[in-house]
Amino acid sequence: MKKTKIIFILILASTQLLNANVFTDFKQTIEKDQKKEDKDPVCKMKINPKSKTTLKHEHEKVEYSFCSEICKKNFINQPHKYLKK
């Protein structure tokens, strides 16, 4: 009976450690996503795609972020010029 309790406690402890590691990995992934910056495809300026002031446009089912209305208009007029082949 004592061996069973010890085994149960060890399993429980290892499960708790595993869960803590999974939570830490998940938290790090979220932090990386929050710090992620995109580049405007026209002027190459770094921008935060989650910012409320960032302009967006969808082209061929891909969303692009822009720093200004001018860059966005240039992209809309000639997207092939700014997209990698």
N, C-alpha and C positions, 0 to 999 in steps of 0.2 A: 504494500500500500504506500509506503514512504517513497519507493522508487517511482511510482506512478505520479505522485505529487511533485517530485523533483523534475521529472520529465515534463510534466504539464507546465511547471513554472519556467523551465528553460525554453519551451516552445513559445510560451506567452511572451517572455522577454525578447526572444529573437524576432517575433512578429512585431513587437513594438518598435524595435530598432529598425526593422525593415520599413515599417510605415514612416518612421521619422526620416529615413533616407529618401523615400519616395516623395514626401512632402518637401524636403529640401530641394530635390531636383526639380520638382514642379515650380517651386518658388523662384529658382534661378532662371528657369525657362521664361516665366512671366516677366521677370526683371529685364531679361535680354530683349524681349519683345517690346517692352516699354521704352527702352533706350534705342531701339532700332530707328535708323534714319534712312530715308530714301534719297535718291538724287533726282532732281528735275531732269527729264530726258533732253530738254532743250539747252539749258544753260549749265547743267551739271551741279547746280547749287544743292547743298545738303538741306533736306527739309524733313520735318516730322510729319509723317502721313496721318497721324492721329490728331494733329492740331486742328482746331476749329477754323482757323484762317487758311488752311491749305486748300487749294483748288484741286478738283479732281475731274477726270474725264476717262470714260471707258472706251477702249478701242479694241475691237476683235476679242471681246470678253476678258480683257485685261484692264484693270484700273491703274491709271497713272496719276501721279501727284505733281502739282506745279507750284512754283513760288509766286507767280504773278499771272495776271490775265494775259499779258503780252506773250509769255511763254506758252500758255495754254492755247491761245489763238494760233501761234506759229505751228504748234504740234498738230492741231486740228486741220490746218490747211495743208500740211505736208508731213504726215506721220512717218512715211517711208524714209524720209531724210534723217529722222532721229532714232529710228529703231535699229537694233543690231540685227544683222542678217544671220 
